[in-house]
Amino acid sequence: MSLTKLAQEAGVRYWTARSEVEQLERNGYVEVFSSGRVRIVRVNLENRKVIIVKNLLEELEDI
């Protein structure tokens, strides 16, 4: 998802989303790729903590 779209979906300003995404990237929870002027953000599914949270959310959906 583009950083702009993420900010819109979250209902926050672009710079707030950017700051939070930078922190998440530093911690290894997301990956950020640039394509021209667009920054694409995706969850880092190789991070063990991310996998645990993903599995937990999937289990909660089944309840």
N, C-alpha and C positions, 0 to 999 in steps of 0.2 A: 504494500500500500504506500502511496506517496506520502511524504511528510505533511504536505498541505491537506490531503484528504484525511489523514489521521487527526490533525488538529481540528478540522471541521467536525469529524465524527465525535471527537471527545468534547467538543464545545469549548475549546481553549484557543488562545492566540497562537499563531505560528511559532513565535519565539519561545513560548512556554513549552510547547510540544518539542521543539528542537532541543531545548535544554534538557528535558526529561529523557528524550531518546539518546542524547549524547551520554547521559549517565548510565542508561541501560546498556548502551554499546560498550562503555568502559568496563562494565561488570560482566559482559559476555552474554547478556540475555537476548539481545537483538543484533542483527547484522544490518548495516546500512550500505547501499550501493548507489553510486551516482550514475545517472544517465543524462548527460548534458546538464541542464539546470535542475533536473528533477532528482530528488533523493528518495530512494525506495527503501522502506523499512520492512524487515521480516523477522519473525521469531527465530532464534537460533536453536534449532531442534537437536543440536549436538551437545548442548549444555544440560548436564544431569538435572539441575534444579528446574529448568524449564520443562523437561520431560516429566518430572514429578508433578508439577503444577498442572500440566496438560492432562495427565492421567487422572488427577484428582477432579478436575473440572468435568471430564468425561464421565467419571463415576457419579458425580452429583447430578448430571443430566439424567441418569438412569433412575434416580430416586423418585 
